[in-house]
Every structure is written in structure tokens, then in C-alpha cells.
């Protein structure tokens, strides 16, 4: 029970840090991410991109639609992860991996995710 409470607390902290880090970059980064969200949701629903275990979007198959959107999203995530890492005294890589866990929990059925060993699977 204590582990579950701890995990939920950490998850909530990471989400709040993501938003505060986005605010640290100004409304610009937050607005860009919000604008891209419907496109990313569609790419995930169509099985074109998935979430890797490092907290970034990756193409799952041969189709590479909206590559500019995917690259822009990953660049902004990298900035946010670095800002959070600086606040927490950790690495951006660790922040990304923690975020990937949160994303996987919230993923919709059928979306592609990557496990820690690098294998892709669809969420059931």
C-alpha cells in the first residue's frame, strides 16, 4: 500500500513538474505542445507512432507521416526533461524514463509502447 501511495505521489509530482518546466520556457513551448496534441493523438491511433521507454515518440512501422511534428514534439520534450532534471538534481534520461512510465499507464488500448528491453507492443 505504501509503495502504491509513493508511486502515485511521484507521478503527480512529475506531472506538476512537467507543467512548471513548460512554464519556465514560457507559454510558447506549452502552446506548441498543445497545438501538436491532436496530430499526435491521431498518429498514435493510426499506429504510426508509439511511445518509447525513454519518454519520446518513435515511428513504429514504415510509415513516417508528420515527421516534422514528431521531431518538434521530441525536441520540446527533451527541453522539458532537462529543465526538470536540473530542478531535481538528476538526469534528463531518468526524467524521460519516469515520464514514459506515466504515459504507458495512460495510453489507450491499441497504442504502441516500448518496454524497457526495447520491444514494441500494443496496449491491451
C-alpha positions in Angstrom: 0.0 0.0 0.0 2.8 2.4 0.9 4.5 1.6 -2.4 1.3 2.5 -4.3 0.9 5.8 -2.5 4.6 6.6 -3.1 4.2 5.8 -6.8 1.1 8.0 -7.1 2.8 10.8 -5.3 5.8 10.6 -7.6 3.6 10.5 -10.7 1.7 13.6 -9.5 5.0 15.4 -8.8 6.3 14.6 -12.2 3.2 15.9 -13.9 3.3 19.1 -12.0 7.0 19.5 -12.7 6.3 19.0 -16.4 3.8 21.8 -16.4 6.1 24.1 -14.3 9.0 23.3 -16.6 6.9 24.2 -19.6 6.0 27.4 -17.8 9.7 28.1 -17.2 10.1 28.1 -21.0 7.1 30.4 -21.2 3.8 29.8 -22.7 5.4 29.2 -26.1 6.5 25.6 -25.5 3.2 24.8 -23.8 1.3 26.3 -26.7 3.3 24.4 -29.3 2.7 21.1 -27.5 -1.0 21.8 -27.1 -1.2 22.6 -30.8 0.5 19.3 -31.8 -1.5 17.1 -29.4 -4.4 16.3 -31.8 -2.0 15.3 -34.5 0.0 13.1 -32.1 -3.2 11.5 -30.9 -4.2 10.7 -34.5 -0.7 9.3 -35.3 -0.9 7.1 -32.2 -4.5 5.9 -33.1 -3.4 5.0 -36.6 -0.4 3.0 -35.3 2.2 5.3 -36.9 4.0 6.4 -33.7 4.3 5.0 -30.3 5.9 6.0 -27.0 9.3 4.6 -26.4 10.7 3.7 -22.9 12.7 6.9 -22.8 9.7 9.2 -23.0 9.8 10.1 -26.7 7.7 9.5 -29.7 9.1 7.0 -32.2 7.8 5.7 -35.6 6.6 2.1 -35.2 6.4 0.9 -38.8 7.5 2.1 -42.2 5.0 5.0 -42.4 6.6 8.3 -41.4 3.8 10.7 -41.6 4.1 14.2 -39.9 7.8 13.6 -39.2 8.2 17.3 -38.6 5.6 17.2 -35.8 7.2 14.2 -34.2 10.6 15.8 -34.3 9.3 19.0 -32.9 7.5 17.2 -30.0 10.6 15.2 -29.1 12.7 18.4 -29.1 10.3 20.1 -26.7 10.1 17.1 -24.5 13.9 17.0 -24.4 14.0 20.6 -23.2 11.3 20.0 -20.5 13.1 16.8 -19.3 16.3 18.7 -19.0 14.7 21.5 -17.0 13.0 19.1 -14.6 16.3 17.2 -14.2 18.1 20.4 -13.3 15.4 21.2 -10.7 15.6 17.7 -9.2 19.4 17.3 -9.5 19.1 14.2 -11.7 19.4 13.4 -15.4 17.1 14.2 -18.3 17.3 10.5 -19.2 15.9 9.4 -15.9 13.1 12.1 -16.1 12.2 10.8 -19.5 12.0 7.2 -18.4 9.8 8.2 -15.5 7.6 10.1 -17.8 7.4 7.1 -20.2 6.0 5.0 -17.3 3.3 7.6 -16.8 2.5 7.8 -20.5 2.3 4.0 -20.7 -0.2 3.9 -17.8 -2.5 6.4 -19.5 -2.1 5.0 -23.0 -5.2 3.9 -24.8 -5.9 0.4 -25.9 -4.2 -0.4 -29.2 -1.5 2.3 -28.8 2.1 1.2 -29.3 4.5 1.3 -26.4 8.1 0.1 -25.9 9.1 -1.9 -22.9 12.4 -1.5 -21.0 14.2 -4.0 -23.3 13.2 -2.1 -26.4 10.4 -4.5 -27.6 7.3 -2.8 -29.1 3.8 -4.0 -28.0 0.3 -2.7 -28.3 -1.5 -1.9 -25.0 -4.5 -4.1 -24.4 
